[in-house]
Amino acid sequence: MDEVAEAVEGYTATTIPVHVEIDAKQAVLNLKEAERLLDEAKRIALGPCACRTEKGNCDAPIDTCLALDENCDEALETWDGFRLATREEALATLRAAHEEGLVHLAFRKPGKGVSSFCSCCSCCCWFLGALSRFDYHDAIVESSHVARQDRDLCIGCGTCADRCQFGAWRHSGDDWPELEQGKCFGCGLCVSTCPAAAISLVSRRATGVS
């Protein structure tokens, strides 16, 4: 736990409406929030995910990192493999990454809006991997939403558990999937692929989940 504490030193757990303003350095986005950022961006650069380029622990797409506006120029000049992308290309990349089960993680420079975000996985990204391995939620940035399950609609397929990068869903054998909201980061990967539409995203603030 000491190495985790050192790595996340300075982070504070915060409930944030991502599409309005982010007062934190990192935040997990759901697909609609990420799409909104791309819709509002004037310039976008697209390039390879450093985590998966280095680790290579899965077959997910590599070119999923997006730099916005002012950070776009920096990315084009100094980041290996980055190129200018149209909004349509960036949106298509984002949606393909979501379908592949990747989590959208945003980065913000102090005093400014979101400067870039990447779609990554817990098997390659140390930060996302730490969220799923360690119970250290009080020292990291939270997201604005969490998932909510409607047990009356659930058919028990377990797709939610297969898609979750954070271990928030438990499912084994003939048991119904169960959601532990305290481990959920509201990425929406379970919501978009639930065949019974039994999962929705709700405001973290409204649920009282810290």
N, C-alpha and C positions, 0 to 999 in steps of 0.2 A: 504493500500500500504506500510505502514511502515514495517510490518512484512515480506513482500516480499523483500523489499530492504535489510533488515537485513539478510535474509536467503541467498541471492545471492551476498552479499557484497564480492568484490574481483574478481568476474567473469567479463570477458570482451568479448564482441561480436567479433567473429573472423570468417573469411571465411577460411576453412581448407580443404585441400585434404586428407581425413582421411586415405586412403590407402597408402599414402606416409609418412606422419608424422603428429602427433597431438601435437600442442603446447598449449593445453588447458586441464583443468581438467576433463571436461565432454563434450561429443559430441553425437548427435543422428546419428546412422549409418543406411544406407540402407542395404538390405539383402546381396548384393554382397560384400559390405565392411566388413560386419560381417563374411561372409564365408571366405574371404581372411585372416582375422585375425586367424581364426581357422586353416586354411590350413598352416599357417606359424608357429603356436604354436608347441612347442615340448612336452609340458605337459599341460593337461587340467583337471580341477576339476569341477564337476557339483554339484549344490546344490539348495536348495529352495530359492525363492525370499522372502526377508524379508518383503517387502511391502505387498504382498498379503497374506503372512502368518499372519501378524499382522492385516491387515484391512479386508480381506476376502470379499471384495465388489463385486466380480465377480467369475465366474466359470472357468476362464482361468487356464492353467496349472501352477503348483507351482514351479516345479523343472526346472527353466530357467536361473539361474545365473551361469556364467562360469568364472572361474579364470584361468589365463594363466601363464605358465612358472614359474617365481620366485614366483608369487602370488599364484600359485597352491599349493605349499608346505605350505604356511601360511594358506590357506583355509582348507587344509586337517587336519592341526594340531589344528586350533582354531575356525573354523566356523562350527556351528552346521549343521549336515545333509549333508556335502559335501563329495564326493567320487571321486576317479580317474575315468575319462571317456576316451574312445577312441575318436579319431577324428571323426569317422563315427557316433558314438553315439551323440557327441556334435553337429555335423551338422544336424542330424535328429531332435534333440531337438530344434535347432535354427529354422529350416524350419517349424516345427510344430507350434512353437510360432508365427511365421510370419503369418501362415495360420489362426491362432486364432485372429489375429489383434493386436498383442503386438508390442511395439516399442523397438528397440534395442538401449540401452543407454550405452555408453562406459565410463570407468573411467581410469584415467591415474595418476600415481605417478609423482611428479615433476622431470623432467630430464630423464624420462624413457618413454617407449612406453606404449601402453594400457595394463593395468594389469588385468582388468576384465571387463565384461559387462553383463548386465542383459536385459531380454526382459520383459517389464512391461507395465502397463496401467495407464491411467490418473485417473481412479477411485480409484486406490490403492496407486500409487506412488505420494508423495507430490510434487516432483520436476516436473514431467510431468503434474500433475494436475494444478500446478501454471502457466505453459506455456499456457494452454488452458483457464484459468480463468482470467489471468491478462495480460494486454498489457505491458509487461516488457521485450521486446526482446533486448533492448539496454544493459541489465545488465547480460545477460546469454550467454552461449556458443551456437553458431549456428552450423549447419551442412554444409557439402560441396555441397549439391544439393538441388534443389527445384523441385516441380512438374510443368509440363506444359501441358495444355489442348489443344487438337485439336478439336475445335467445329464442324468441318465438319464431324468428325468421331463419335462424341458423340451421344448416343441414348437416353440420358436423364433418365437412370435407377436410378441414385442416389446412386449406390453402393459406390462410392468414399466418399460421405458425411457420409454414415453409417460407413465406415471403419476409417475415420480420427479421430485421438485422440486429434487434436489441434484446431478443429473448423475452419480449413482453407477452407473447402468446404461448400457452402450454397446451399440447395436444398429444395424446398417446393412446393407441389401441382404439377402443370403441367410445372413449370419453369425448364429451363435447369440448371444443376449444374454449379455454378460459383466458381472459385478458387481465393482466396485472397493470392497471393504468399508471402506477408509479414508475414503471419501466418504459412507458410509451413516450416517444418523442414526436408523435403526430406527423410522421413522414407521409402517411397515406398509402403506403405500398399494399397494405391489407385491404384498404377500402376499395381501391380501383379494380381489384381482381376477385372480390367476393362474389361468387355466382348467384348468391341468394340476396344480395344487397342488404346483408344483415349487419354491416359495419358502417359507421359514419364518423366524421370528424366533428368534435365539439370544442368550444373554447376551453382552454386549460383553466382560465380564471373561473369560469362558470362551474367547473367540476370541483374546485378546491384542491386539485392535485398539485403538489409542489414540484 
